[in-house]
Amino acid sequence: MAMARRELLVQLDDDLVHELDRLATSLGTSRSELLRRGAQVVIEAGDLAAADRELMAAYRRLPPDPALLLSVTRLAARTAPPW
């Protein structure tokens, strides 16, 4: 199903437009498609950052069990390859 699209006015400097055009040509796509992809990446990065913050907050509310951490540390020391 095709989604409706809205045209937006975005101001970019000439160097950035040139780089976008160069990349679009090399990828065989359009400048608009690159900007759509870039917008999606920014949104996904924001979602991932929010999930990371939520996870860190959860660990602050309920710290890991010290006995479990000791166990994991000992296991890692025995199984990790030497550097």
mmCIF file of the N, C-alpha and C atoms, coordinates in Angstrom:
data_MODEL
# 
_entry.id   MODEL 
# 
loop_
_atom_site.group_PDB 
_atom_site.id 
_atom_site.type_symbol 
_atom_site.label_atom_id 
_atom_site.label_alt_id 
_atom_site.label_comp_id 
_atom_site.label_asym_id 
_atom_site.label_entity_id 
_atom_site.label_seq_id 
_atom_site.pdbx_PDB_ins_code 
_atom_site.Cartn_x 
_atom_site.Cartn_y 
_atom_site.Cartn_z 
_atom_site.occupancy 
_atom_site.B_iso_or_equiv 
_atom_site.pdbx_formal_charge 
_atom_site.auth_seq_id 
_atom_site.auth_comp_id 
_atom_site.auth_asym_id 
_atom_site.auth_atom_id 
_atom_site.pdbx_PDB_model_num 
ATOM 1   N N  . MET A 1 1  ? 0.843  -1.168  0.000  1.00 0.00 ? 1  MET A N  1 
ATOM 2   C CA . MET A 1 1  ? 0.000  0.000   0.000  1.00 0.00 ? 1  MET A CA 1 
ATOM 3   C C  . MET A 1 1  ? 0.895  1.241   0.000  1.00 0.00 ? 1  MET A C  1 
ATOM 4   N N  . ALA A 1 2  ? 0.678  2.138   -0.906 1.00 0.00 ? 2  ALA A N  1 
ATOM 5   C CA . ALA A 1 2  ? 1.466  3.362   -0.994 1.00 0.00 ? 2  ALA A CA 1 
ATOM 6   C C  . ALA A 1 2  ? 0.967  4.369   0.040  1.00 0.00 ? 2  ALA A C  1 
ATOM 7   N N  . MET A 1 3  ? 1.936  4.998   0.706  1.00 0.00 ? 3  MET A N  1 
ATOM 8   C CA . MET A 1 3  ? 1.583  6.009   1.700  1.00 0.00 ? 3  MET A CA 1 
ATOM 9   C C  . MET A 1 3  ? 1.556  7.376   1.028  1.00 0.00 ? 3  MET A C  1 
ATOM 10  N N  . ALA A 1 4  ? 0.660  8.232   1.499  1.00 0.00 ? 4  ALA A N  1 
ATOM 11  C CA . ALA A 1 4  ? 0.610  9.597   0.993  1.00 0.00 ? 4  ALA A CA 1 
ATOM 12  C C  . ALA A 1 4  ? 1.894  10.307  1.389  1.00 0.00 ? 4  ALA A C  1 
ATOM 13  N N  . ARG A 1 5  ? 2.350  11.176  0.533  1.00 0.00 ? 5  ARG A N  1 
ATOM 14  C CA . ARG A 1 5  ? 3.575  11.922  0.821  1.00 0.00 ? 5  ARG A CA 1 
ATOM 15  C C  . ARG A 1 5  ? 3.253  13.400  0.885  1.00 0.00 ? 5  ARG A C  1 
ATOM 16  N N  . ARG A 1 6  ? 4.021  14.093  1.686  1.00 0.00 ? 6  ARG A N  1 
ATOM 17  C CA . ARG A 1 6  ? 3.872  15.532  1.836  1.00 0.00 ? 6  ARG A CA 1 
ATOM 18  C C  . ARG A 1 6  ? 5.168  16.189  1.414  1.00 0.00 ? 6  ARG A C  1 
ATOM 19  N N  . GLU A 1 7  ? 5.066  17.227  0.639  1.00 0.00 ? 7  GLU A N  1 
ATOM 20  C CA . GLU A 1 7  ? 6.246  17.955  0.191  1.00 0.00 ? 7  GLU A CA 1 
ATOM 21  C C  . GLU A 1 7  ? 6.649  18.950  1.272  1.00 0.00 ? 7  GLU A C  1 
ATOM 22  N N  . LEU A 1 8  ? 7.952  18.960  1.590  1.00 0.00 ? 8  LEU A N  1 
ATOM 23  C CA . LEU A 1 8  ? 8.481  19.868  2.607  1.00 0.00 ? 8  LEU A CA 1 
ATOM 24  C C  . LEU A 1 8  ? 9.567  20.737  2.000  1.00 0.00 ? 8  LEU A C  1 
ATOM 25  N N  . LEU A 1 9  ? 9.678  21.930  2.502  1.00 0.00 ? 9  LEU A N  1 
ATOM 26  C CA . LEU A 1 9  ? 10.764 22.809  2.095  1.00 0.00 ? 9  LEU A CA 1 
ATOM 27  C C  . LEU A 1 9  ? 11.867 22.672  3.126  1.00 0.00 ? 9  LEU A C  1 
ATOM 28  N N  . VAL A 1 10 ? 13.041 22.247  2.670  1.00 0.00 ? 10 VAL A N  1 
ATOM 29  C CA . VAL A 1 10 ? 14.184 22.074  3.554  1.00 0.00 ? 10 VAL A CA 1 
ATOM 30  C C  . VAL A 1 10 ? 15.330 22.896  2.987  1.00 0.00 ? 10 VAL A C  1 
ATOM 31  N N  . GLN A 1 11 ? 15.959 23.676  3.817  1.00 0.00 ? 11 GLN A N  1 
ATOM 32  C CA . GLN A 1 11 ? 17.075 24.496  3.359  1.00 0.00 ? 11 GLN A CA 1 
ATOM 33  C C  . GLN A 1 11 ? 18.391 23.808  3.691  1.00 0.00 ? 11 GLN A C  1 
ATOM 34  N N  . LEU A 1 12 ? 19.218 23.611  2.662  1.00 0.00 ? 12 LEU A N  1 
ATOM 35  C CA . LEU A 1 12 ? 20.523 22.976  2.803  1.00 0.00 ? 12 LEU A CA 1 
ATOM 36  C C  . LEU A 1 12 ? 21.558 23.837  2.108  1.00 0.00 ? 12 LEU A C  1 
ATOM 37  N N  . ASP A 1 13 ? 22.787 23.798  2.611  1.00 0.00 ? 13 ASP A N  1 
ATOM 38  C CA . ASP A 1 13 ? 23.821 24.572  1.933  1.00 0.00 ? 13 ASP A CA 1 
ATOM 39  C C  . ASP A 1 13 ? 24.266 23.838  0.657  1.00 0.00 ? 13 ASP A C  1 
ATOM 40  N N  . ASP A 1 14 ? 24.915 24.564  -0.223 1.00 0.00 ? 14 ASP A N  1 
ATOM 41  C CA . ASP A 1 14 ? 25.292 24.029  -1.532 1.00 0.00 ? 14 ASP A CA 1 
ATOM 42  C C  . ASP A 1 14 ? 26.193 22.801  -1.428 1.00 0.00 ? 14 ASP A C  1 
ATOM 43  N N  . ASP A 1 15 ? 27.119 22.806  -0.473 1.00 0.00 ? 15 ASP A N  1 
ATOM 44  C CA . ASP A 1 15 ? 28.021 21.664  -0.332 1.00 0.00 ? 15 ASP A CA 1 
ATOM 45  C C  . ASP A 1 15 ? 27.255 20.390  0.034  1.00 0.00 ? 15 ASP A C  1 
ATOM 46  N N  . LEU A 1 16 ? 26.291 20.523  0.927  1.00 0.00 ? 16 LEU A N  1 
ATOM 47  C CA . LEU A 1 16 ? 25.508 19.363  1.331  1.00 0.00 ? 16 LEU A CA 1 
ATOM 48  C C  . LEU A 1 16 ? 24.654 18.851  0.168  1.00 0.00 ? 16 LEU A C  1 
ATOM 49  N N  . VAL A 1 17 ? 24.069 19.754  -0.577 1.00 0.00 ? 17 VAL A N  1 
ATOM 50  C CA . VAL A 1 17 ? 23.278 19.358  -1.753 1.00 0.00 ? 17 VAL A CA 1 
ATOM 51  C C  . VAL A 1 17 ? 24.172 18.624  -2.751 1.00 0.00 ? 17 VAL A C  1 
ATOM 52  N N  . HIS A 1 18 ? 25.366 19.145  -2.974 1.00 0.00 ? 18 HIS A N  1 
ATOM 53  C CA . HIS A 1 18 ? 26.307 18.499  -3.897 1.00 0.00 ? 18 HIS A CA 1 
ATOM 54  C C  . HIS A 1 18 ? 26.635 17.085  -3.429 1.00 0.00 ? 18 HIS A C  1 
ATOM 55  N N  . GLU A 1 19 ? 26.914 16.921  -2.137 1.00 0.00 ? 19 GLU A N  1 
ATOM 56  C CA . GLU A 1 19 ? 27.245 15.603  -1.600 1.00 0.00 ? 19 GLU A CA 1 
ATOM 57  C C  . GLU A 1 19 ? 26.050 14.649  -1.691 1.00 0.00 ? 19 GLU A C  1 
ATOM 58  N N  . LEU A 1 20 ? 24.854 15.148  -1.411 1.00 0.00 ? 20 LEU A N  1 
ATOM 59  C CA . LEU A 1 20 ? 23.661 14.319  -1.552 1.00 0.00 ? 20 LEU A CA 1 
ATOM 60  C C  . LEU A 1 20 ? 23.469 13.859  -2.996 1.00 0.00 ? 20 LEU A C  1 
ATOM 61  N N  . ASP A 1 21 ? 23.653 14.782  -3.931 1.00 0.00 ? 21 ASP A N  1 
ATOM 62  C CA . ASP A 1 21 ? 23.506 14.439  -5.351 1.00 0.00 ? 21 ASP A CA 1 
ATOM 63  C C  . ASP A 1 21 ? 24.556 13.417  -5.776 1.00 0.00 ? 21 ASP A C  1 
ATOM 64  N N  . ARG A 1 22 ? 25.776 13.591  -5.308 1.00 0.00 ? 22 ARG A N  1 
ATOM 65  C CA . ARG A 1 22 ? 26.848 12.655  -5.652 1.00 0.00 ? 22 ARG A CA 1 
ATOM 66  C C  . ARG A 1 22 ? 26.521 11.263  -5.121 1.00 0.00 ? 22 ARG A C  1 
ATOM 67  N N  . LEU A 1 23 ? 26.080 11.193  -3.859 1.00 0.00 ? 23 LEU A N  1 
ATOM 68  C CA . LEU A 1 23 ? 25.739 9.909   -3.259 1.00 0.00 ? 23 LEU A CA 1 
ATOM 69  C C  . LEU A 1 23 ? 24.525 9.289   -3.950 1.00 0.00 ? 23 LEU A C  1 
ATOM 70  N N  . ALA A 1 24 ? 23.516 10.091  -4.220 1.00 0.00 ? 24 ALA A N  1 
ATOM 71  C CA . ALA A 1 24 ? 22.314 9.580   -4.887 1.00 0.00 ? 24 ALA A CA 1 
ATOM 72  C C  . ALA A 1 24 ? 22.669 8.981   -6.246 1.00 0.00 ? 24 ALA A C  1 
ATOM 73  N N  . THR A 1 25 ? 23.520 9.658   -6.987 1.00 0.00 ? 25 THR A N  1 
ATOM 74  C CA . THR A 1 25 ? 23.939 9.146   -8.291 1.00 0.00 ? 25 THR A CA 1 
ATOM 75  C C  . THR A 1 25 ? 24.677 7.826   -8.141 1.00 0.00 ? 25 THR A C  1 
ATOM 76  N N  . SER A 1 26 ? 25.588 7.763   -7.176 1.00 0.00 ? 26 SER A N  1 
ATOM 77  C CA . SER A 1 26 ? 26.370 6.535   -7.004 1.00 0.00 ? 26 SER A CA 1 
ATOM 78  C C  . SER A 1 26 ? 25.502 5.366   -6.545 1.00 0.00 ? 26 SER A C  1 
ATOM 79  N N  . LEU A 1 27 ? 24.409 5.650   -5.828 1.00 0.00 ? 27 LEU A N  1 
ATOM 80  C CA . LEU A 1 27 ? 23.512 4.597   -5.357 1.00 0.00 ? 27 LEU A CA 1 
ATOM 81  C C  . LEU A 1 27 ? 22.355 4.334   -6.320 1.00 0.00 ? 27 LEU A C  1 
ATOM 82  N N  . GLY A 1 28 ? 22.253 5.152   -7.355 1.00 0.00 ? 28 GLY A N  1 
ATOM 83  C CA . GLY A 1 28 ? 21.164 4.984   -8.311 1.00 0.00 ? 28 GLY A CA 1 
ATOM 84  C C  . GLY A 1 28 ? 19.801 5.321   -7.734 1.00 0.00 ? 28 GLY A C  1 
ATOM 85  N N  . THR A 1 29 ? 19.766 6.353   -6.914 1.00 0.00 ? 29 THR A N  1 
ATOM 86  C CA . THR A 1 29 ? 18.506 6.752   -6.292 1.00 0.00 ? 29 THR A CA 1 
ATOM 87  C C  . THR A 1 29 ? 18.370 8.270   -6.385 1.00 0.00 ? 29 THR A C  1 
ATOM 88  N N  . SER A 1 30 ? 17.365 8.799   -5.752 1.00 0.00 ? 30 SER A N  1 
ATOM 89  C CA . SER A 1 30 ? 17.136 10.246  -5.807 1.00 0.00 ? 30 SER A CA 1 
ATOM 90  C C  . SER A 1 30 ? 17.568 10.920  -4.504 1.00 0.00 ? 30 SER A C  1 
ATOM 91  N N  . ARG A 1 31 ? 17.734 12.208  -4.595 1.00 0.00 ? 31 ARG A N  1 
ATOM 92  C CA . ARG A 1 31 ? 18.050 13.005  -3.411 1.00 0.00 ? 31 ARG A CA 1 
ATOM 93  C C  . ARG A 1 31 ? 16.924 12.860  -2.380 1.00 0.00 ? 31 ARG A C  1 
ATOM 94  N N  . SER A 1 32 ? 15.683 12.892  -2.846 1.00 0.00 ? 32 SER A N  1 
ATOM 95  C CA . SER A 1 32 ? 14.541 12.764  -1.931 1.00 0.00 ? 32 SER A CA 1 
ATOM 96  C C  . SER A 1 32 ? 14.562 11.434  -1.195 1.00 0.00 ? 32 SER A C  1 
ATOM 97  N N  . GLU A 1 33 ? 14.893 10.357  -1.907 1.00 0.00 ? 33 GLU A N  1 
ATOM 98  C CA . GLU A 1 33 ? 14.952 9.045   -1.268 1.00 0.00 ? 33 GLU A CA 1 
ATOM 99  C C  . GLU A 1 33 ? 16.043 9.019   -0.198 1.00 0.00 ? 33 GLU A C  1 
ATOM 100 N N  . LEU A 1 34 ? 17.188 9.629   -0.504 1.00 0.00 ? 34 LEU A N  1 
ATOM 101 C CA . LEU A 1 34 ? 18.251 9.687   0.505  1.00 0.00 ? 34 LEU A CA 1 
ATOM 102 C C  . LEU A 1 34 ? 17.788 10.431  1.753  1.00 0.00 ? 34 LEU A C  1 
ATOM 103 N N  . LEU A 1 35 ? 17.101 11.537  1.556  1.00 0.00 ? 35 LEU A N  1 
ATOM 104 C CA . LEU A 1 35 ? 16.613 12.302  2.699  1.00 0.00 ? 35 LEU A CA 1 
ATOM 105 C C  . LEU A 1 35 ? 15.553 11.531  3.481  1.00 0.00 ? 35 LEU A C  1 
ATOM 106 N N  . ARG A 1 36 ? 14.691 10.778  2.782  1.00 0.00 ? 36 ARG A N  1 
ATOM 107 C CA . ARG A 1 36 ? 13.715 9.932   3.481  1.00 0.00 ? 36 ARG A CA 1 
ATOM 108 C C  . ARG A 1 36 ? 14.439 8.889   4.317  1.00 0.00 ? 36 ARG A C  1 
ATOM 109 N N  . ARG A 1 37 ? 15.444 8.237   3.726  1.00 0.00 ? 37 ARG A N  1 
ATOM 110 C CA . ARG A 1 37 ? 16.210 7.227   4.457  1.00 0.00 ? 37 ARG A CA 1 
ATOM 111 C C  . ARG A 1 37 ? 16.909 7.846   5.664  1.00 0.00 ? 37 ARG A C  1 
ATOM 112 N N  . GLY A 1 38 ? 17.490 9.017   5.455  1.00 0.00 ? 38 GLY A N  1 
ATOM 113 C CA . GLY A 1 38 ? 18.185 9.700   6.546  1.00 0.00 ? 38 GLY A CA 1 
ATOM 114 C C  . GLY A 1 38 ? 17.237 10.058  7.681  1.00 0.00 ? 38 GLY A C  1 
ATOM 115 N N  . ALA A 1 39 ? 16.038 10.527  7.337  1.00 0.00 ? 39 ALA A N  1 
ATOM 116 C CA . ALA A 1 39 ? 15.050 10.866  8.361  1.00 0.00 ? 39 ALA A CA 1 
ATOM 117 C C  . ALA A 1 39 ? 14.667 9.616   9.149  1.00 0.00 ? 39 ALA A C  1 
ATOM 118 N N  . GLN A 1 40 ? 14.500 8.494   8.444  1.00 0.00 ? 40 GLN A N  1 
ATOM 119 C CA . GLN A 1 40 ? 14.147 7.243   9.124  1.00 0.00 ? 40 GLN A CA 1 
ATOM 120 C C  . GLN A 1 40 ? 15.257 6.798   10.070 1.00 0.00 ? 40 GLN A C  1 
ATOM 121 N N  . VAL A 1 41 ? 16.499 6.949   9.647  1.00 0.00 ? 41 VAL A N  1 
ATOM 122 C CA . VAL A 1 41 ? 17.639 6.572   10.498 1.00 0.00 ? 41 VAL A CA 1 
ATOM 123 C C  . VAL A 1 41 ? 17.668 7.434   11.759 1.00 0.00 ? 41 VAL A C  1 
ATOM 124 N N  . VAL A 1 42 ? 17.414 8.722   11.618 1.00 0.00 ? 42 VAL A N  1 
ATOM 125 C CA . VAL A 1 42 ? 17.400 9.617   12.779 1.00 0.00 ? 42 VAL A CA 1 
ATOM 126 C C  . VAL A 1 42 ? 16.297 9.210   13.749 1.00 0.00 ? 42 VAL A C  1 
ATOM 127 N N  . ILE A 1 43 ? 15.126 8.878   13.225 1.00 0.00 ? 43 ILE A N  1 
ATOM 128 C CA . ILE A 1 43 ? 14.011 8.452   14.081 1.00 0.00 ? 43 ILE A CA 1 
ATOM 129 C C  . ILE A 1 43 ? 14.357 7.151   14.792 1.00 0.00 ? 43 ILE A C  1 
ATOM 130 N N  . GLU A 1 44 ? 14.908 6.180   14.054 1.00 0.00 ? 44 GLU A N  1 
ATOM 131 C CA . GLU A 1 44 ? 15.277 4.900   14.664 1.00 0.00 ? 44 GLU A CA 1 
ATOM 132 C C  . GLU A 1 44 ? 16.364 5.075   15.725 1.00 0.00 ? 44 GLU A C  1 
ATOM 133 N N  . ALA A 1 45 ? 17.324 5.954   15.453 1.00 0.00 ? 45 ALA A N  1 
ATOM 134 C CA . ALA A 1 45 ? 18.385 6.210   16.433 1.00 0.00 ? 45 ALA A CA 1 
ATOM 135 C C  . ALA A 1 45 ? 17.792 6.818   17.701 1.00 0.00 ? 45 ALA A C  1 
ATOM 136 N N  . GLY A 1 46 ? 16.827 7.693   17.540 1.00 0.00 ? 46 GLY A N  1 
ATOM 137 C CA . GLY A 1 46 ? 16.153 8.272   18.708 1.00 0.00 ? 46 GLY A CA 1 
ATOM 138 C C  . GLY A 1 46 ? 15.408 7.219   19.506 1.00 0.00 ? 46 GLY A C  1 
ATOM 139 N N  . ASP A 1 47 ? 14.743 6.301   18.796 1.00 0.00 ? 47 ASP A N  1 
ATOM 140 C CA . ASP A 1 47 ? 14.032 5.208   19.477 1.00 0.00 ? 47 ASP A CA 1 
ATOM 141 C C  . ASP A 1 47 ? 15.007 4.314   20.237 1.00 0.00 ? 47 ASP A C  1 
ATOM 142 N N  . LEU A 1 48 ? 16.143 3.983   19.605 1.00 0.00 ? 48 LEU A N  1 
ATOM 143 C CA . LEU A 1 48 ? 17.146 3.147   20.273 1.00 0.00 ? 48 LEU A CA 1 
ATOM 144 C C  . LEU A 1 48 ? 17.732 3.853   21.491 1.00 0.00 ? 48 LEU A C  1 
ATOM 145 N N  . ALA A 1 49 ? 17.997 5.133   21.358 1.00 0.00 ? 49 ALA A N  1 
ATOM 146 C CA . ALA A 1 49 ? 18.540 5.897   22.489 1.00 0.00 ? 49 ALA A CA 1 
ATOM 147 C C  . ALA A 1 49 ? 17.536 5.927   23.638 1.00 0.00 ? 49 ALA A C  1 
ATOM 148 N N  . ALA A 1 50 ? 16.253 6.073   23.312 1.00 0.00 ? 50 ALA A N  1 
ATOM 149 C CA . ALA A 1 50 ? 15.228 6.075   24.357 1.00 0.00 ? 50 ALA A CA 1 
ATOM 150 C C  . ALA A 1 50 ? 15.164 4.710   25.047 1.00 0.00 ? 50 ALA A C  1 
ATOM 151 N N  . ALA A 1 51 ? 15.258 3.640   24.273 1.00 0.00 ? 51 ALA A N  1 
ATOM 152 C CA . ALA A 1 51 ? 15.244 2.292   24.855 1.00 0.00 ? 51 ALA A CA 1 
ATOM 153 C C  . ALA A 1 51 ? 16.456 2.094   25.763 1.00 0.00 ? 51 ALA A C  1 
ATOM 154 N N  . ASP A 1 52 ? 17.631 2.594   25.348 1.00 0.00 ? 52 ASP A N  1 
ATOM 155 C CA . ASP A 1 52 ? 18.828 2.509   26.188 1.00 0.00 ? 52 ASP A CA 1 
ATOM 156 C C  . ASP A 1 52 ? 18.635 3.262   27.500 1.00 0.00 ? 52 ASP A C  1 
ATOM 157 N N  . ARG A 1 53 ? 18.062 4.452   27.417 1.00 0.00 ? 53 ARG A N  1 
ATOM 158 C CA . ARG A 1 53 ? 17.822 5.237   28.640 1.00 0.00 ? 53 ARG A CA 1 
ATOM 159 C C  . ARG A 1 53 ? 16.865 4.505   29.579 1.00 0.00 ? 53 ARG A C  1 
ATOM 160 N N  . GLU A 1 54 ? 15.824 3.898   29.006 1.00 0.00 ? 54 GLU A N  1 
ATOM 161 C CA . GLU A 1 54 ? 14.864 3.148   29.829 1.00 0.00 ? 54 GLU A CA 1 
ATOM 162 C C  . GLU A 1 54 ? 15.538 1.953   30.489 1.00 0.00 ? 54 GLU A C  1 
ATOM 163 N N  . LEU A 1 55 ? 16.392 1.263   29.761 1.00 0.00 ? 55 LEU A N  1 
ATOM 164 C CA . LEU A 1 55 ? 17.092 0.110   30.322 1.00 0.00 ? 55 LEU A CA 1 
ATOM 165 C C  . LEU A 1 55 ? 18.028 0.544   31.449 1.00 0.00 ? 55 LEU A C  1 
ATOM 166 N N  . MET A 1 56 ? 18.774 1.621   31.228 1.00 0.00 ? 56 MET A N  1 
ATOM 167 C CA . MET A 1 56 ? 19.681 2.111   32.275 1.00 0.00 ? 56 MET A CA 1 
ATOM 168 C C  . MET A 1 56 ? 18.896 2.548   33.511 1.00 0.00 ? 56 MET A C  1 
ATOM 169 N N  . ALA A 1 57 ? 17.758 3.184   33.302 1.00 0.00 ? 57 ALA A N  1 
ATOM 170 C CA . ALA A 1 57 ? 16.931 3.607   34.438 1.00 0.00 ? 57 ALA A CA 1 
ATOM 171 C C  . ALA A 1 57 ? 16.412 2.396   35.205 1.00 0.00 ? 57 ALA A C  1 
ATOM 172 N N  . ALA A 1 58 ? 16.050 1.352   34.487 1.00 0.00 ? 58 ALA A N  1 
ATOM 173 C CA . ALA A 1 58 ? 15.570 0.137   35.150 1.00 0.00 ? 58 ALA A CA 1 
ATOM 174 C C  . ALA A 1 58 ? 16.668 -0.483  36.008 1.00 0.00 ? 58 ALA A C  1 
ATOM 175 N N  . TYR A 1 59 ? 17.896 -0.499  35.494 1.00 0.00 ? 59 TYR A N  1 
ATOM 176 C CA . TYR A 1 59 ? 19.001 -1.050  36.284 1.00 0.00 ? 59 TYR A CA 1 
ATOM 177 C C  . TYR A 1 59 ? 19.305 -0.191  37.503 1.00 0.00 ? 59 TYR A C  1 
ATOM 178 N N  . ARG A 1 60 ? 19.096 1.121   37.398 1.00 0.00 ? 60 ARG A N  1 
ATOM 179 C CA . ARG A 1 60 ? 19.307 1.978   38.565 1.00 0.00 ? 60 ARG A CA 1 
ATOM 180 C C  . ARG A 1 60 ? 18.235 1.713   39.622 1.00 0.00 ? 60 ARG A C  1 
ATOM 181 N N  . ARG A 1 61 ? 17.011 1.423   39.163 1.00 0.00 ? 61 ARG A N  1 
ATOM 182 C CA . ARG A 1 61 ? 15.928 1.128   40.117 1.00 0.00 ? 61 ARG A CA 1 
ATOM 183 C C  . ARG A 1 61 ? 16.129 -0.231  40.772 1.00 0.00 ? 61 ARG A C  1 
ATOM 184 N N  . LEU A 1 62 ? 16.624 -1.197  40.006 1.00 0.00 ? 62 LEU A N  1 
ATOM 185 C CA . LEU A 1 62 ? 16.803 -2.551  40.519 1.00 0.00 ? 62 LEU A CA 1 
ATOM 186 C C  . LEU A 1 62 ? 18.178 -3.045  40.075 1.00 0.00 ? 62 LEU A C  1 
ATOM 187 N N  . PRO A 1 63 ? 19.205 -2.741  40.863 1.00 0.00 ? 63 PRO A N  1 
ATOM 188 C CA . PRO A 1 63 ? 20.563 -3.141  40.464 1.00 0.00 ? 63 PRO A CA 1 
ATOM 189 C C  . PRO A 1 63 ? 20.684 -4.659  40.349 1.00 0.00 ? 63 PRO A C  1 
ATOM 190 N N  . PRO A 1 64 ? 21.610 -5.129  39.522 1.00 0.00 ? 64 PRO A N  1 
ATOM 191 C CA . PRO A 1 64 ? 21.804 -6.570  39.380 1.00 0.00 ? 64 PRO A CA 1 
ATOM 192 C C  . PRO A 1 64 ? 22.212 -7.211  40.707 1.00 0.00 ? 64 PRO A C  1 
ATOM 193 N N  . ASP A 1 65 ? 21.865 -8.459  40.861 1.00 0.00 ? 65 ASP A N  1 
ATOM 194 C CA . ASP A 1 65 ? 22.213 -9.245  42.047 1.00 0.00 ? 65 ASP A CA 1 
ATOM 195 C C  . ASP A 1 65 ? 23.735 -9.378  42.127 1.00 0.00 ? 65 ASP A C  1 
ATOM 196 N N  . PRO A 1 66 ? 24.371 -8.952  43.228 1.00 0.00 ? 66 PRO A N  1 
ATOM 197 C CA . PRO A 1 66 ? 25.823 -9.031  43.352 1.00 0.00 ? 66 PRO A CA 1 
ATOM 198 C C  . PRO A 1 66 ? 26.369 -10.450 43.179 1.00 0.00 ? 66 PRO A C  1 
ATOM 199 N N  . ALA A 1 67 ? 25.641 -11.444 43.646 1.00 0.00 ? 67 ALA A N  1 
ATOM 200 C CA . ALA A 1 67 ? 26.101 -12.825 43.502 1.00 0.00 ? 67 ALA A CA 1 
ATOM 201 C C  . ALA A 1 67 ? 26.115 -13.235 42.033 1.00 0.00 ? 67 ALA A C  1 
ATOM 202 N N  . LEU A 1 68 ? 25.121 -12.779 41.277 1.00 0.00 ? 68 LEU A N  1 
ATOM 203 C CA . LEU A 1 68 ? 25.071 -13.080 39.852 1.00 0.00 ? 68 LEU A CA 1 
ATOM 204 C C  . LEU A 1 68 ? 26.224 -12.389 39.127 1.00 0.00 ? 68 LEU A C  1 
ATOM 205 N N  . LEU A 1 69 ? 26.491 -11.149 39.483 1.00 0.00 ? 69 LEU A N  1 
ATOM 206 C CA . LEU A 1 69 ? 27.612 -10.433 38.867 1.00 0.00 ? 69 LEU A CA 1 
ATOM 207 C C  . LEU A 1 69 ? 28.937 -11.130 39.146 1.00 0.00 ? 69 LEU A C  1 
ATOM 208 N N  . LEU A 1 70 ? 29.132 -11.600 40.364 1.00 0.00 ? 70 LEU A N  1 
ATOM 209 C CA . LEU A 1 70 ? 30.363 -12.311 40.719 1.00 0.00 ? 70 LEU A CA 1 
ATOM 210 C C  . LEU A 1 70 ? 30.478 -13.588 39.888 1.00 0.00 ? 70 LEU A C  1 
ATOM 211 N N  . SER A 1 71 ? 29.381 -14.298 39.755 1.00 0.00 ? 71 SER A N  1 
ATOM 212 C CA . SER A 1 71 ? 29.360 -15.529 38.972 1.00 0.00 ? 71 SER A CA 1 
ATOM 213 C C  . SER A 1 71 ? 29.720 -15.271 37.514 1.00 0.00 ? 71 SER A C  1 
ATOM 214 N N  . VAL A 1 72 ? 29.121 -14.254 36.946 1.00 0.00 ? 72 VAL A N  1 
ATOM 215 C CA . VAL A 1 72 ? 29.384 -13.901 35.546 1.00 0.00 ? 72 VAL A CA 1 
ATOM 216 C C  . VAL A 1 72 ? 30.833 -13.477 35.369 1.00 0.00 ? 72 VAL A C  1 
ATOM 217 N N  . THR A 1 73 ? 31.350 -12.716 36.293 1.00 0.00 ? 73 THR A N  1 
ATOM 218 C CA . THR A 1 73 ? 32.744 -12.272 36.226 1.00 0.00 ? 73 THR A CA 1 
ATOM 219 C C  . THR A 1 73 ? 33.692 -13.460 36.268 1.00 0.00 ? 73 THR A C  1 
ATOM 220 N N  . ARG A 1 74 ? 33.427 -14.396 37.153 1.00 0.00 ? 74 ARG A N  1 
ATOM 221 C CA . ARG A 1 74 ? 34.285 -15.590 37.247 1.00 0.00 ? 74 ARG A CA 1 
ATOM 222 C C  . ARG A 1 74 ? 34.203 -16.426 35.973 1.00 0.00 ? 74 ARG A C  1 
ATOM 223 N N  . LEU A 1 75 ? 33.010 -16.584 35.443 1.00 0.00 ? 75 LEU A N  1 
ATOM 224 C CA . LEU A 1 75 ? 32.835 -17.355 34.215 1.00 0.00 ? 75 LEU A CA 1 
ATOM 225 C C  . LEU A 1 75 ? 33.558 -16.680 33.055 1.00 0.00 ? 75 LEU A C  1 
ATOM 226 N N  . ALA A 1 76 ? 33.430 -15.382 32.954 1.00 0.00 ? 76 ALA A N  1 
ATOM 227 C CA . ALA A 1 76 ? 34.101 -14.646 31.884 1.00 0.00 ? 76 ALA A CA 1 
ATOM 228 C C  . ALA A 1 76 ? 35.611 -14.766 32.000 1.00 0.00 ? 76 ALA A C  1 
ATOM 229 N N  . ALA A 1 77 ? 36.130 -14.734 33.223 1.00 0.00 ? 77 ALA A N  1 
ATOM 230 C CA . ALA A 1 77 ? 37.575 -14.853 33.428 1.00 0.00 ? 77 ALA A CA 1 
ATOM 231 C C  . ALA A 1 77 ? 38.087 -16.216 32.976 1.00 0.00 ? 77 ALA A C  1 
ATOM 232 N N  . ARG A 1 78 ? 37.261 -17.238 33.123 1.00 0.00 ? 78 ARG A N  1 
ATOM 233 C CA . ARG A 1 78 ? 37.698 -18.595 32.731 1.00 0.00 ? 78 ARG A CA 1 
ATOM 234 C C  . ARG A 1 78 ? 37.497 -18.863 31.237 1.00 0.00 ? 78 ARG A C  1 
ATOM 235 N N  . THR A 1 79 ? 36.525 -18.196 30.612 1.00 0.00 ? 79 THR A N  1 
ATOM 236 C CA . THR A 1 79 ? 36.189 -18.533 29.228 1.00 0.00 ? 79 THR A CA 1 
ATOM 237 C C  . THR A 1 79 ? 36.633 -17.508 28.203 1.00 0.00 ? 79 THR A C  1 
ATOM 238 N N  . ALA A 1 80 ? 36.945 -16.295 28.624 1.00 0.00 ? 80 ALA A N  1 
ATOM 239 C CA . ALA A 1 80 ? 37.334 -15.264 27.671 1.00 0.00 ? 80 ALA A CA 1 
ATOM 240 C C  . ALA A 1 80 ? 38.722 -15.578 27.096 1.00 0.00 ? 80 ALA A C  1 
ATOM 241 N N  . PRO A 1 81 ? 38.911 -15.332 25.805 1.00 0.00 ? 81 PRO A N  1 
ATOM 242 C CA . PRO A 1 81 ? 40.233 -15.578 25.214 1.00 0.00 ? 81 PRO A CA 1 
ATOM 243 C C  . PRO A 1 81 ? 41.253 -14.583 25.784 1.00 0.00 ? 81 PRO A C  1 
ATOM 244 N N  . PRO A 1 82 ? 42.506 -15.027 25.899 1.00 0.00 ? 82 PRO A N  1 
ATOM 245 C CA . PRO A 1 82 ? 43.526 -14.095 26.409 1.00 0.00 ? 82 PRO A CA 1 
ATOM 246 C C  . PRO A 1 82 ? 43.795 -13.002 25.372 1.00 0.00 ? 82 PRO A C  1 
ATOM 247 N N  . TRP A 1 83 ? 44.006 -11.828 25.830 1.00 0.00 ? 83 TRP A N  1 
ATOM 248 C CA . TRP A 1 83 ? 44.294 -10.709 24.933 1.00 0.00 ? 83 TRP A CA 1 
ATOM 249 C C  . TRP A 1 83 ? 45.756 -10.564 24.866 1.00 0.00 ? 83 TRP A C  1 
# 
